[in-house]
Amino acid sequence: MPDTEISMLDHCTGEQLKELLALASPSAKITLDWLVEAGDPGQLEHLLTDMCSGSGQSGGALVQTVCSTDTPVEVLIATKRIAKHLAVAAEGPAQNAAATLLYHLSVASALAYHECNISSKDPAERLPLYKDLAAELPDDELAAVFEKALARLPSGV
C-alpha cells in the first residue's frame, strides 16, 4: 500500500477503521436496502434457489412456505433453521440478505398466522424492521406477511 494511503489510515478513528473493516467483511451487516433489494419479485426466489442447489430445496417452495397461511409452525421453524444455515454459507451480501429475509419471513409468518413467536427475541424488538419491510418491500405478498405480523404486535400498526 502506498505511503499516502497508510498515512490516511493513521488519521482514522478506531470507529472509522471498524466501519471500513466491516465493509470488507463477507459477513457485513445487512441493511434494510439489501433486504428490500432481495425482496424484489423473482430475486429472492433466484438467490435462494442458487444457495440451495444440491440440497433438494427450492427457493420458490421456501418463499411459498413462509407466505402461506396454512404452513404449520413446525415447518416455519424448519424454514427458519434453513435460513440460518443459508446465511452462514452465503457468498456475498445479496445472498446473505436473501437468507436474512427468509429468516424474518419465517418468524413473521409464525407470528402473523399462528400468533406464535418462534424466535428467542421478543417480537416487539422487531417492530421497526417489520414496519420498514412492510412499507418498502416491492413484493406485495412478502410485505403482507410483515403487515399481518405487525397487526399481532402491540402498537404494531
Phi and psi in radians as a Rosetta constraint file:
Dihedral C 1 N 2 CA 2 C 2 CIRCULARHARMONIC -1.042 0.35
Dihedral N 2 CA 2 C 2 N 3 CIRCULARHARMONIC 2.684 0.35
Dihedral C 2 N 3 CA 3 C 3 CIRCULARHARMONIC -1.004 0.35
Dihedral N 3 CA 3 C 3 N 4 CIRCULARHARMONIC -0.625 0.35
Dihedral C 3 N 4 CA 4 C 4 CIRCULARHARMONIC -1.128 0.35
Dihedral N 4 CA 4 C 4 N 5 CIRCULARHARMONIC -0.642 0.35
Dihedral C 4 N 5 CA 5 C 5 CIRCULARHARMONIC -1.220 0.35
Dihedral N 5 CA 5 C 5 N 6 CIRCULARHARMONIC -0.655 0.35
Dihedral C 5 N 6 CA 6 C 6 CIRCULARHARMONIC -1.150 0.35
Dihedral N 6 CA 6 C 6 N 7 CIRCULARHARMONIC -0.746 0.35
Dihedral C 6 N 7 CA 7 C 7 CIRCULARHARMONIC -1.153 0.35
Dihedral N 7 CA 7 C 7 N 8 CIRCULARHARMONIC -0.554 0.35
Dihedral C 7 N 8 CA 8 C 8 CIRCULARHARMONIC -1.151 0.35
Dihedral N 8 CA 8 C 8 N 9 CIRCULARHARMONIC -0.683 0.35
Dihedral C 8 N 9 CA 9 C 9 CIRCULARHARMONIC -1.172 0.35
Dihedral N 9 CA 9 C 9 N 10 CIRCULARHARMONIC -0.540 0.35
Dihedral C 9 N 10 CA 10 C 10 CIRCULARHARMONIC -1.100 0.35
Dihedral N 10 CA 10 C 10 N 11 CIRCULARHARMONIC -0.430 0.35
Dihedral C 10 N 11 CA 11 C 11 CIRCULARHARMONIC -1.592 0.35
Dihedral N 11 CA 11 C 11 N 12 CIRCULARHARMONIC -0.046 0.35
Dihedral C 11 N 12 CA 12 C 12 CIRCULARHARMONIC -1.386 0.35
Dihedral N 12 CA 12 C 12 N 13 CIRCULARHARMONIC 2.539 0.35
Dihedral C 12 N 13 CA 13 C 13 CIRCULARHARMONIC -1.331 0.35
Dihedral N 13 CA 13 C 13 N 14 CIRCULARHARMONIC 2.902 0.35
Dihedral C 13 N 14 CA 14 C 14 CIRCULARHARMONIC -1.017 0.35
Dihedral N 14 CA 14 C 14 N 15 CIRCULARHARMONIC -0.697 0.35
Dihedral C 14 N 15 CA 15 C 15 CIRCULARHARMONIC -1.145 0.35
Dihedral N 15 CA 15 C 15 N 16 CIRCULARHARMONIC -0.707 0.35
Dihedral C 15 N 16 CA 16 C 16 CIRCULARHARMONIC -1.128 0.35
Dihedral N 16 CA 16 C 16 N 17 CIRCULARHARMONIC -0.692 0.35
Dihedral C 16 N 17 CA 17 C 17 CIRCULARHARMONIC -1.127 0.35
Dihedral N 17 CA 17 C 17 N 18 CIRCULARHARMONIC -0.710 0.35
Dihedral C 17 N 18 CA 18 C 18 CIRCULARHARMONIC -1.072 0.35
Dihedral N 18 CA 18 C 18 N 19 CIRCULARHARMONIC -0.719 0.35
Dihedral C 18 N 19 CA 19 C 19 CIRCULARHARMONIC -1.131 0.35
Dihedral N 19 CA 19 C 19 N 20 CIRCULARHARMONIC -0.726 0.35
Dihedral C 19 N 20 CA 20 C 20 CIRCULARHARMONIC -1.094 0.35
Dihedral N 20 CA 20 C 20 N 21 CIRCULARHARMONIC -0.765 0.35
Dihedral C 20 N 21 CA 21 C 21 CIRCULARHARMONIC -1.152 0.35
Dihedral N 21 CA 21 C 21 N 22 CIRCULARHARMONIC -0.632 0.35
Dihedral C 21 N 22 CA 22 C 22 CIRCULARHARMONIC -1.134 0.35
Dihedral N 22 CA 22 C 22 N 23 CIRCULARHARMONIC -0.638 0.35
Dihedral C 22 N 23 CA 23 C 23 CIRCULARHARMONIC -1.126 0.35
Dihedral N 23 CA 23 C 23 N 24 CIRCULARHARMONIC -0.590 0.35
Dihedral C 23 N 24 CA 24 C 24 CIRCULARHARMONIC -1.440 0.35
Dihedral N 24 CA 24 C 24 N 25 CIRCULARHARMONIC -0.252 0.35
Dihedral C 24 N 25 CA 25 C 25 CIRCULARHARMONIC -1.291 0.35
Dihedral N 25 CA 25 C 25 N 26 CIRCULARHARMONIC 2.416 0.35
Dihedral C 25 N 26 CA 26 C 26 CIRCULARHARMONIC -1.171 0.35
Dihedral N 26 CA 26 C 26 N 27 CIRCULARHARMONIC -0.336 0.35
Dihedral C 26 N 27 CA 27 C 27 CIRCULARHARMONIC -1.789 0.35
Dihedral N 27 CA 27 C 27 N 28 CIRCULARHARMONIC 0.573 0.35
Dihedral C 27 N 28 CA 28 C 28 CIRCULARHARMONIC -0.998 0.35
Dihedral N 28 CA 28 C 28 N 29 CIRCULARHARMONIC 2.589 0.35
Dihedral C 28 N 29 CA 29 C 29 CIRCULARHARMONIC -1.060 0.35
Dihedral N 29 CA 29 C 29 N 30 CIRCULARHARMONIC 2.326 0.35
Dihedral C 29 N 30 CA 30 C 30 CIRCULARHARMONIC -1.443 0.35
Dihedral N 30 CA 30 C 30 N 31 CIRCULARHARMONIC 2.212 0.35
Dihedral C 30 N 31 CA 31 C 31 CIRCULARHARMONIC -1.650 0.35
Dihedral N 31 CA 31 C 31 N 32 CIRCULARHARMONIC 2.945 0.35
Dihedral C 31 N 32 CA 32 C 32 CIRCULARHARMONIC -0.999 0.35
Dihedral N 32 CA 32 C 32 N 33 CIRCULARHARMONIC -0.685 0.35
Dihedral C 32 N 33 CA 33 C 33 CIRCULARHARMONIC -1.028 0.35
Dihedral N 33 CA 33 C 33 N 34 CIRCULARHARMONIC -0.740 0.35
Dihedral C 33 N 34 CA 34 C 34 CIRCULARHARMONIC -1.120 0.35
Dihedral N 34 CA 34 C 34 N 35 CIRCULARHARMONIC -0.737 0.35
Dihedral C 34 N 35 CA 35 C 35 CIRCULARHARMONIC -1.133 0.35
Dihedral N 35 CA 35 C 35 N 36 CIRCULARHARMONIC -0.735 0.35
Dihedral C 35 N 36 CA 36 C 36 CIRCULARHARMONIC -1.138 0.35
Dihedral N 36 CA 36 C 36 N 37 CIRCULARHARMONIC -0.733 0.35
Dihedral C 36 N 37 CA 37 C 37 CIRCULARHARMONIC -1.105 0.35
Dihedral N 37 CA 37 C 37 N 38 CIRCULARHARMONIC -0.718 0.35
Dihedral C 37 N 38 CA 38 C 38 CIRCULARHARMONIC -1.164 0.35
Dihedral N 38 CA 38 C 38 N 39 CIRCULARHARMONIC -0.444 0.35
Dihedral C 38 N 39 CA 39 C 39 CIRCULARHARMONIC -1.465 0.35
Dihedral N 39 CA 39 C 39 N 40 CIRCULARHARMONIC 0.099 0.35
Dihedral C 39 N 40 CA 40 C 40 CIRCULARHARMONIC -1.086 0.35
Dihedral N 40 CA 40 C 40 N 41 CIRCULARHARMONIC 2.394 0.35
Dihedral C 40 N 41 CA 41 C 41 CIRCULARHARMONIC -0.909 0.35
Dihedral N 41 CA 41 C 41 N 42 CIRCULARHARMONIC 2.217 0.35
Dihedral C 41 N 42 CA 42 C 42 CIRCULARHARMONIC 1.556 0.35
Dihedral N 42 CA 42 C 42 N 43 CIRCULARHARMONIC -0.608 0.35
Dihedral C 42 N 43 CA 43 C 43 CIRCULARHARMONIC -1.141 0.35
Dihedral N 43 CA 43 C 43 N 44 CIRCULARHARMONIC -0.803 0.35
Dihedral C 43 N 44 CA 44 C 44 CIRCULARHARMONIC -1.079 0.35
Dihedral N 44 CA 44 C 44 N 45 CIRCULARHARMONIC -0.832 0.35
Dihedral C 44 N 45 CA 45 C 45 CIRCULARHARMONIC -1.053 0.35
Dihedral N 45 CA 45 C 45 N 46 CIRCULARHARMONIC -0.762 0.35
Dihedral C 45 N 46 CA 46 C 46 CIRCULARHARMONIC -1.080 0.35
Dihedral N 46 CA 46 C 46 N 47 CIRCULARHARMONIC -0.854 0.35
Dihedral C 46 N 47 CA 47 C 47 CIRCULARHARMONIC -1.081 0.35
Dihedral N 47 CA 47 C 47 N 48 CIRCULARHARMONIC -0.779 0.35
Dihedral C 47 N 48 CA 48 C 48 CIRCULARHARMONIC -1.150 0.35
Dihedral N 48 CA 48 C 48 N 49 CIRCULARHARMONIC -0.685 0.35
Dihedral C 48 N 49 CA 49 C 49 CIRCULARHARMONIC -1.086 0.35
Dihedral N 49 CA 49 C 49 N 50 CIRCULARHARMONIC -0.767 0.35
Dihedral C 49 N 50 CA 50 C 50 CIRCULARHARMONIC -1.036 0.35
Dihedral N 50 CA 50 C 50 N 51 CIRCULARHARMONIC -0.747 0.35
Dihedral C 50 N 51 CA 51 C 51 CIRCULARHARMONIC -1.231 0.35
Dihedral N 51 CA 51 C 51 N 52 CIRCULARHARMONIC -0.489 0.35
Dihedral C 51 N 52 CA 52 C 52 CIRCULARHARMONIC -1.621 0.35
Dihedral N 52 CA 52 C 52 N 53 CIRCULARHARMONIC 0.012 0.35
Dihedral C 52 N 53 CA 53 C 53 CIRCULARHARMONIC -0.967 0.35
Dihedral N 53 CA 53 C 53 N 54 CIRCULARHARMONIC 2.319 0.35
Dihedral C 53 N 54 CA 54 C 54 CIRCULARHARMONIC 1.505 0.35
Dihedral N 54 CA 54 C 54 N 55 CIRCULARHARMONIC -0.074 0.35
Dihedral C 54 N 55 CA 55 C 55 CIRCULARHARMONIC -1.792 0.35
Dihedral N 55 CA 55 C 55 N 56 CIRCULARHARMONIC -0.138 0.35
Dihedral C 55 N 56 CA 56 C 56 CIRCULARHARMONIC 1.494 0.35
Dihedral N 56 CA 56 C 56 N 57 CIRCULARHARMONIC -0.064 0.35
Dihedral C 56 N 57 CA 57 C 57 CIRCULARHARMONIC -1.567 0.35
Dihedral N 57 CA 57 C 57 N 58 CIRCULARHARMONIC 2.642 0.35
Dihedral C 57 N 58 CA 58 C 58 CIRCULARHARMONIC -2.062 0.35
Dihedral N 58 CA 58 C 58 N 59 CIRCULARHARMONIC 2.331 0.35
Dihedral C 58 N 59 CA 59 C 59 CIRCULARHARMONIC -1.035 0.35
Dihedral N 59 CA 59 C 59 N 60 CIRCULARHARMONIC -0.717 0.35
Dihedral C 59 N 60 CA 60 C 60 CIRCULARHARMONIC -1.103 0.35
Dihedral N 60 CA 60 C 60 N 61 CIRCULARHARMONIC -0.722 0.35
Dihedral C 60 N 61 CA 61 C 61 CIRCULARHARMONIC -1.154 0.35
Dihedral N 61 CA 61 C 61 N 62 CIRCULARHARMONIC -0.664 0.35
Dihedral C 61 N 62 CA 62 C 62 CIRCULARHARMONIC -1.122 0.35
Dihedral N 62 CA 62 C 62 N 63 CIRCULARHARMONIC -0.739 0.35
Dihedral C 62 N 63 CA 63 C 63 CIRCULARHARMONIC -1.147 0.35
Dihedral N 63 CA 63 C 63 N 64 CIRCULARHARMONIC -0.770 0.35
Dihedral C 63 N 64 CA 64 C 64 CIRCULARHARMONIC -1.063 0.35
Dihedral N 64 CA 64 C 64 N 65 CIRCULARHARMONIC -0.670 0.35
Dihedral C 64 N 65 CA 65 C 65 CIRCULARHARMONIC -1.026 0.35
Dihedral N 65 CA 65 C 65 N 66 CIRCULARHARMONIC -0.819 0.35
Dihedral C 65 N 66 CA 66 C 66 CIRCULARHARMONIC -1.362 0.35
Dihedral N 66 CA 66 C 66 N 67 CIRCULARHARMONIC -0.301 0.35
Dihedral C 66 N 67 CA 67 C 67 CIRCULARHARMONIC -1.631 0.35
Dihedral N 67 CA 67 C 67 N 68 CIRCULARHARMONIC -0.231 0.35
Dihedral C 67 N 68 CA 68 C 68 CIRCULARHARMONIC -1.451 0.35
Dihedral N 68 CA 68 C 68 N 69 CIRCULARHARMONIC 2.363 0.35
Dihedral C 68 N 69 CA 69 C 69 CIRCULARHARMONIC -1.259 0.35
Dihedral N 69 CA 69 C 69 N 70 CIRCULARHARMONIC -0.296 0.35
Dihedral C 69 N 70 CA 70 C 70 CIRCULARHARMONIC -1.642 0.35
Dihedral N 70 CA 70 C 70 N 71 CIRCULARHARMONIC -0.052 0.35
Dihedral C 70 N 71 CA 71 C 71 CIRCULARHARMONIC -1.223 0.35
Dihedral N 71 CA 71 C 71 N 72 CIRCULARHARMONIC 2.170 0.35
Dihedral C 71 N 72 CA 72 C 72 CIRCULARHARMONIC -1.138 0.35
Dihedral N 72 CA 72 C 72 N 73 CIRCULARHARMONIC 2.679 0.35
Dihedral C 72 N 73 CA 73 C 73 CIRCULARHARMONIC -0.965 0.35
Dihedral N 73 CA 73 C 73 N 74 CIRCULARHARMONIC -0.732 0.35
Dihedral C 73 N 74 CA 74 C 74 CIRCULARHARMONIC -1.025 0.35
Dihedral N 74 CA 74 C 74 N 75 CIRCULARHARMONIC -0.660 0.35
Dihedral C 74 N 75 CA 75 C 75 CIRCULARHARMONIC -1.238 0.35
Dihedral N 75 CA 75 C 75 N 76 CIRCULARHARMONIC -0.654 0.35
Dihedral C 75 N 76 CA 76 C 76 CIRCULARHARMONIC -1.141 0.35
Dihedral N 76 CA 76 C 76 N 77 CIRCULARHARMONIC -0.651 0.35
Dihedral C 76 N 77 CA 77 C 77 CIRCULARHARMONIC -1.115 0.35
Dihedral N 77 CA 77 C 77 N 78 CIRCULARHARMONIC -0.758 0.35
Dihedral C 77 N 78 CA 78 C 78 CIRCULARHARMONIC -1.104 0.35
Dihedral N 78 CA 78 C 78 N 79 CIRCULARHARMONIC -0.686 0.35
Dihedral C 78 N 79 CA 79 C 79 CIRCULARHARMONIC -1.164 0.35
Dihedral N 79 CA 79 C 79 N 80 CIRCULARHARMONIC -0.663 0.35
Dihedral C 79 N 80 CA 80 C 80 CIRCULARHARMONIC -1.071 0.35
Dihedral N 80 CA 80 C 80 N 81 CIRCULARHARMONIC -0.727 0.35
Dihedral C 80 N 81 CA 81 C 81 CIRCULARHARMONIC -1.122 0.35
Dihedral N 81 CA 81 C 81 N 82 CIRCULARHARMONIC -0.742 0.35
Dihedral C 81 N 82 CA 82 C 82 CIRCULARHARMONIC -1.030 0.35
Dihedral N 82 CA 82 C 82 N 83 CIRCULARHARMONIC -0.773 0.35
Dihedral C 82 N 83 CA 83 C 83 CIRCULARHARMONIC -1.039 0.35
Dihedral N 83 CA 83 C 83 N 84 CIRCULARHARMONIC -0.715 0.35
Dihedral C 83 N 84 CA 84 C 84 CIRCULARHARMONIC -1.089 0.35
Dihedral N 84 CA 84 C 84 N 85 CIRCULARHARMONIC -0.769 0.35
Dihedral C 84 N 85 CA 85 C 85 CIRCULARHARMONIC -1.129 0.35
Dihedral N 85 CA 85 C 85 N 86 CIRCULARHARMONIC -0.712 0.35
Dihedral C 85 N 86 CA 86 C 86 CIRCULARHARMONIC -1.118 0.35
Dihedral N 86 CA 86 C 86 N 87 CIRCULARHARMONIC -0.665 0.35
Dihedral C 86 N 87 CA 87 C 87 CIRCULARHARMONIC -1.110 0.35
Dihedral N 87 CA 87 C 87 N 88 CIRCULARHARMONIC -0.688 0.35
Dihedral C 87 N 88 CA 88 C 88 CIRCULARHARMONIC -1.149 0.35
Dihedral N 88 CA 88 C 88 N 89 CIRCULARHARMONIC -0.658 0.35
Dihedral C 88 N 89 CA 89 C 89 CIRCULARHARMONIC -1.565 0.35
Dihedral N 89 CA 89 C 89 N 90 CIRCULARHARMONIC -0.009 0.35
Dihedral C 89 N 90 CA 90 C 90 CIRCULARHARMONIC -1.025 0.35
Dihedral N 90 CA 90 C 90 N 91 CIRCULARHARMONIC 2.470 0.35
Dihedral C 90 N 91 CA 91 C 91 CIRCULARHARMONIC -1.918 0.35
Dihedral N 91 CA 91 C 91 N 92 CIRCULARHARMONIC 1.466 0.35
Dihedral C 91 N 92 CA 92 C 92 CIRCULARHARMONIC 1.867 0.35
Dihedral N 92 CA 92 C 92 N 93 CIRCULARHARMONIC 2.903 0.35
Dihedral C 92 N 93 CA 93 C 93 CIRCULARHARMONIC -1.149 0.35
Dihedral N 93 CA 93 C 93 N 94 CIRCULARHARMONIC -0.570 0.35
Dihedral C 93 N 94 CA 94 C 94 CIRCULARHARMONIC -1.150 0.35
Dihedral N 94 CA 94 C 94 N 95 CIRCULARHARMONIC -0.790 0.35
Dihedral C 94 N 95 CA 95 C 95 CIRCULARHARMONIC -1.158 0.35
Dihedral N 95 CA 95 C 95 N 96 CIRCULARHARMONIC -0.696 0.35
Dihedral C 95 N 96 CA 96 C 96 CIRCULARHARMONIC -1.091 0.35
Dihedral N 96 CA 96 C 96 N 97 CIRCULARHARMONIC -0.691 0.35
Dihedral C 96 N 97 CA 97 C 97 CIRCULARHARMONIC -1.145 0.35
Dihedral N 97 CA 97 C 97 N 98 CIRCULARHARMONIC -0.710 0.35
Dihedral C 97 N 98 CA 98 C 98 CIRCULARHARMONIC -1.102 0.35
Dihedral N 98 CA 98 C 98 N 99 CIRCULARHARMONIC -0.770 0.35
Dihedral C 98 N 99 CA 99 C 99 CIRCULARHARMONIC -1.157 0.35
Dihedral N 99 CA 99 C 99 N 100 CIRCULARHARMONIC -0.699 0.35
Dihedral C 99 N 100 CA 100 C 100 CIRCULARHARMONIC -1.142 0.35
Dihedral N 100 CA 100 C 100 N 101 CIRCULARHARMONIC -0.719 0.35
Dihedral C 100 N 101 CA 101 C 101 CIRCULARHARMONIC -1.128 0.35
Dihedral N 101 CA 101 C 101 N 102 CIRCULARHARMONIC -0.721 0.35
Dihedral C 101 N 102 CA 102 C 102 CIRCULARHARMONIC -1.059 0.35
Dihedral N 102 CA 102 C 102 N 103 CIRCULARHARMONIC -0.728 0.35
Dihedral C 102 N 103 CA 103 C 103 CIRCULARHARMONIC -1.010 0.35
Dihedral N 103 CA 103 C 103 N 104 CIRCULARHARMONIC -0.900 0.35
Dihedral C 103 N 104 CA 104 C 104 CIRCULARHARMONIC -1.154 0.35
Dihedral N 104 CA 104 C 104 N 105 CIRCULARHARMONIC -0.610 0.35
Dihedral C 104 N 105 CA 105 C 105 CIRCULARHARMONIC -1.115 0.35
Dihedral N 105 CA 105 C 105 N 106 CIRCULARHARMONIC -0.681 0.35
Dihedral C 105 N 106 CA 106 C 106 CIRCULARHARMONIC -1.084 0.35
Dihedral N 106 CA 106 C 106 N 107 CIRCULARHARMONIC -0.827 0.35
Dihedral C 106 N 107 CA 107 C 107 CIRCULARHARMONIC -1.147 0.35
Dihedral N 107 CA 107 C 107 N 108 CIRCULARHARMONIC -0.783 0.35
Dihedral C 107 N 108 CA 108 C 108 CIRCULARHARMONIC -1.146 0.35
Dihedral N 108 CA 108 C 108 N 109 CIRCULARHARMONIC -0.661 0.35
Dihedral C 108 N 109 CA 109 C 109 CIRCULARHARMONIC -1.130 0.35
Dihedral N 109 CA 109 C 109 N 110 CIRCULARHARMONIC -0.754 0.35
Dihedral C 109 N 110 CA 110 C 110 CIRCULARHARMONIC -1.078 0.35
Dihedral N 110 CA 110 C 110 N 111 CIRCULARHARMONIC -0.703 0.35
Dihedral C 110 N 111 CA 111 C 111 CIRCULARHARMONIC -1.194 0.35
Dihedral N 111 CA 111 C 111 N 112 CIRCULARHARMONIC -0.798 0.35
Dihedral C 111 N 112 CA 112 C 112 CIRCULARHARMONIC -1.168 0.35
Dihedral N 112 CA 112 C 112 N 113 CIRCULARHARMONIC -0.798 0.35
Dihedral C 112 N 113 CA 113 C 113 CIRCULARHARMONIC -1.766 0.35
Dihedral N 113 CA 113 C 113 N 114 CIRCULARHARMONIC -0.228 0.35
Dihedral C 113 N 114 CA 114 C 114 CIRCULARHARMONIC -2.292 0.35
Dihedral N 114 CA 114 C 114 N 115 CIRCULARHARMONIC -0.005 0.35
Dihedral C 114 N 115 CA 115 C 115 CIRCULARHARMONIC 0.898 0.35
Dihedral N 115 CA 115 C 115 N 116 CIRCULARHARMONIC 0.752 0.35
Dihedral C 115 N 116 CA 116 C 116 CIRCULARHARMONIC -2.243 0.35
Dihedral N 116 CA 116 C 116 N 117 CIRCULARHARMONIC 2.250 0.35
Dihedral C 116 N 117 CA 117 C 117 CIRCULARHARMONIC -1.585 0.35
Dihedral N 117 CA 117 C 117 N 118 CIRCULARHARMONIC 1.982 0.35
Dihedral C 117 N 118 CA 118 C 118 CIRCULARHARMONIC -1.761 0.35
Dihedral N 118 CA 118 C 118 N 119 CIRCULARHARMONIC 0.258 0.35
Dihedral C 118 N 119 CA 119 C 119 CIRCULARHARMONIC -2.001 0.35
Dihedral N 119 CA 119 C 119 N 120 CIRCULARHARMONIC 2.711 0.35
Dihedral C 119 N 120 CA 120 C 120 CIRCULARHARMONIC -1.337 0.35
Dihedral N 120 CA 120 C 120 N 121 CIRCULARHARMONIC -0.264 0.35
Dihedral C 120 N 121 CA 121 C 121 CIRCULARHARMONIC -1.513 0.35
Dihedral N 121 CA 121 C 121 N 122 CIRCULARHARMONIC 2.649 0.35
Dihedral C 121 N 122 CA 122 C 122 CIRCULARHARMONIC -1.162 0.35
Dihedral N 122 CA 122 C 122 N 123 CIRCULARHARMONIC 2.238 0.35
Dihedral C 122 N 123 CA 123 C 123 CIRCULARHARMONIC -0.997 0.35
Dihedral N 123 CA 123 C 123 N 124 CIRCULARHARMONIC -0.496 0.35
Dihedral C 123 N 124 CA 124 C 124 CIRCULARHARMONIC -1.084 0.35
Dihedral N 124 CA 124 C 124 N 125 CIRCULARHARMONIC -0.472 0.35
Dihedral C 124 N 125 CA 125 C 125 CIRCULARHARMONIC -1.136 0.35
Dihedral N 125 CA 125 C 125 N 126 CIRCULARHARMONIC -0.427 0.35
Dihedral C 125 N 126 CA 126 C 126 CIRCULARHARMONIC -1.578 0.35
Dihedral N 126 CA 126 C 126 N 127 CIRCULARHARMONIC -0.076 0.35
Dihedral C 126 N 127 CA 127 C 127 CIRCULARHARMONIC -0.887 0.35
Dihedral N 127 CA 127 C 127 N 128 CIRCULARHARMONIC -0.908 0.35
Dihedral C 127 N 128 CA 128 C 128 CIRCULARHARMONIC -1.077 0.35
Dihedral N 128 CA 128 C 128 N 129 CIRCULARHARMONIC -0.738 0.35
Dihedral C 128 N 129 CA 129 C 129 CIRCULARHARMONIC -1.109 0.35
Dihedral N 129 CA 129 C 129 N 130 CIRCULARHARMONIC -0.796 0.35
Dihedral C 129 N 130 CA 130 C 130 CIRCULARHARMONIC -1.142 0.35
Dihedral N 130 CA 130 C 130 N 131 CIRCULARHARMONIC -0.624 0.35
Dihedral C 130 N 131 CA 131 C 131 CIRCULARHARMONIC -1.089 0.35
Dihedral N 131 CA 131 C 131 N 132 CIRCULARHARMONIC -0.796 0.35
Dihedral C 131 N 132 CA 132 C 132 CIRCULARHARMONIC -1.093 0.35
Dihedral N 132 CA 132 C 132 N 133 CIRCULARHARMONIC -0.785 0.35
Dihedral C 132 N 133 CA 133 C 133 CIRCULARHARMONIC -1.156 0.35
Dihedral N 133 CA 133 C 133 N 134 CIRCULARHARMONIC -0.703 0.35
Dihedral C 133 N 134 CA 134 C 134 CIRCULARHARMONIC -1.068 0.35
Dihedral N 134 CA 134 C 134 N 135 CIRCULARHARMONIC -0.633 0.35
Dihedral C 134 N 135 CA 135 C 135 CIRCULARHARMONIC -1.446 0.35
Dihedral N 135 CA 135 C 135 N 136 CIRCULARHARMONIC -0.539 0.35
Dihedral C 135 N 136 CA 136 C 136 CIRCULARHARMONIC -1.911 0.35
Dihedral N 136 CA 136 C 136 N 137 CIRCULARHARMONIC -0.298 0.35
Dihedral C 136 N 137 CA 137 C 137 CIRCULARHARMONIC -1.099 0.35
Dihedral N 137 CA 137 C 137 N 138 CIRCULARHARMONIC 2.334 0.35
Dihedral C 137 N 138 CA 138 C 138 CIRCULARHARMONIC -1.315 0.35
Dihedral N 138 CA 138 C 138 N 139 CIRCULARHARMONIC -0.300 0.35
Dihedral C 138 N 139 CA 139 C 139 CIRCULARHARMONIC -1.665 0.35
Dihedral N 139 CA 139 C 139 N 140 CIRCULARHARMONIC 2.055 0.35
Dihedral C 139 N 140 CA 140 C 140 CIRCULARHARMONIC -1.068 0.35
Dihedral N 140 CA 140 C 140 N 141 CIRCULARHARMONIC -0.641 0.35
Dihedral C 140 N 141 CA 141 C 141 CIRCULARHARMONIC -1.160 0.35
Dihedral N 141 CA 141 C 141 N 142 CIRCULARHARMONIC -0.725 0.35
Dihedral C 141 N 142 CA 142 C 142 CIRCULARHARMONIC -1.182 0.35
Dihedral N 142 CA 142 C 142 N 143 CIRCULARHARMONIC -0.774 0.35
Dihedral C 142 N 143 CA 143 C 143 CIRCULARHARMONIC -1.054 0.35
Dihedral N 143 CA 143 C 143 N 144 CIRCULARHARMONIC -0.638 0.35
Dihedral C 143 N 144 CA 144 C 144 CIRCULARHARMONIC -1.101 0.35
Dihedral N 144 CA 144 C 144 N 145 CIRCULARHARMONIC -0.591 0.35
Dihedral C 144 N 145 CA 145 C 145 CIRCULARHARMONIC -1.065 0.35
Dihedral N 145 CA 145 C 145 N 146 CIRCULARHARMONIC -0.781 0.35
Dihedral C 145 N 146 CA 146 C 146 CIRCULARHARMONIC -1.219 0.35
Dihedral N 146 CA 146 C 146 N 147 CIRCULARHARMONIC -0.651 0.35
Dihedral C 146 N 147 CA 147 C 147 CIRCULARHARMONIC -1.070 0.35
Dihedral N 147 CA 147 C 147 N 148 CIRCULARHARMONIC -0.766 0.35
Dihedral C 147 N 148 CA 148 C 148 CIRCULARHARMONIC -1.202 0.35
Dihedral N 148 CA 148 C 148 N 149 CIRCULARHARMONIC -0.622 0.35
Dihedral C 148 N 149 CA 149 C 149 CIRCULARHARMONIC -1.146 0.35
Dihedral N 149 CA 149 C 149 N 150 CIRCULARHARMONIC -0.713 0.35
Dihedral C 149 N 150 CA 150 C 150 CIRCULARHARMONIC -1.062 0.35
Dihedral N 150 CA 150 C 150 N 151 CIRCULARHARMONIC -0.625 0.35
Dihedral C 150 N 151 CA 151 C 151 CIRCULARHARMONIC -1.134 0.35
Dihedral N 151 CA 151 C 151 N 152 CIRCULARHARMONIC -0.377 0.35
Dihedral C 151 N 152 CA 152 C 152 CIRCULARHARMONIC -1.531 0.35
Dihedral N 152 CA 152 C 152 N 153 CIRCULARHARMONIC -0.213 0.35
Dihedral C 152 N 153 CA 153 C 153 CIRCULARHARMONIC -1.666 0.35
Dihedral N 153 CA 153 C 153 N 154 CIRCULARHARMONIC 2.505 0.35
Dihedral C 153 N 154 CA 154 C 154 CIRCULARHARMONIC -1.058 0.35
Dihedral N 154 CA 154 C 154 N 155 CIRCULARHARMONIC 2.346 0.35
Dihedral C 154 N 155 CA 155 C 155 CIRCULARHARMONIC 0.937 0.35
Dihedral N 155 CA 155 C 155 N 156 CIRCULARHARMONIC 0.606 0.35
Dihedral C 155 N 156 CA 156 C 156 CIRCULARHARMONIC -1.392 0.35
Dihedral N 156 CA 156 C 156 N 157 CIRCULARHARMONIC -0.399 0.35
